[in-house]
Amino acid sequence: MGLFGGIFYLKPTLKLWIITNCKKWILQPLSRKNNLRPQKGRFTPDLPNVQRYGGISPTVLTTQYPEIRQPDPDPFGKSLPYTATTHYFSPLETALFHALERALHQQPYRIFGKVPLTHLLTTLPNLDSHTQQSAYERLQQKQLDFVICHADTLEVKGVVLVESRPHSPAGDLQKRFLEAALATAHIPLLKVPPRQDYPLIPLQKLLKQVLGIHLKLTSVQVCPRCGAPLKSATVSKGAAQGQRVWVCSHYPQCKTVQAMLGSEES
């Protein structure tokens, strides 16, 4: 006869006392031990219920009293390694931007500068995920100098780039990739040489011929500095002797001199 079998031979009052205290001696320690085990939907040091705190992981100090760590009011500090750029465009880009503004003045077109290539091109929808990600990353590595759009519909009419010589084989590869990508998407590309000034009429002719946009050509070449008409002249001496140039009609007050592009004499 064991311990529990002998309980039936005890007095009723003693049996009641033993049964009443059995919960205190045996069941409560087992329940307290189970509470420390990870259970679904309960706060434990290992598995806090993050959803109850709006997605913010709390710092649990005890099983019953979790505590939410307050966010840092200044997580990045006050000394980040950045500074403002003084100009949006480089000097050569600025010269071309002003020339494009003059060429498209009172024309139904707008100019956007430093446009990411991903704003004009996207990947094909039937590619697998790895190929699509690789192709998109190649687009992210390039931006366009200027994009010409229709003023009302903002339809892309073409891209204008300052043509520069690549400094490395990798740069030459990126340049050829950009040209091939735009050609694949049937987006016209106009490459102009870097200059400090661009004659108005030749630039308008290039925009009309390469980009296929409809322009009302300016009949008179205008000085980019003072707005006076330009007149053609021939250099009489120096390294540029014999070359045809545009000279401001206000010379010598305005000393603007522009080389002619292509056959402007026609």
Secondary structure, 3 states (H helix, E strand, C coil): CCHHHHHHHCCHHHHHHHHHHHHHHHHHHHHHHHHCCCCCCCCCCCCCCHHHHCCCCCEECCCCCEECCCCCCCCCCCCCCCCCCCCCCCHHHHHHHHHHHHHCCCCCEEEEEEEEHHHCCCCCCCCCHHHHHHHHHHHHCCEEEEEEEECCCCCEEEEEEECCCCCCHHHHHHHHHHHHHHHHCCCCEEEECCCCCCCHHHHHHHHHHHCCCCCCCCCCCECCCCCCEEEEEECCCCCCCCCEEEEECCCCCCCCEEECCCCCCC
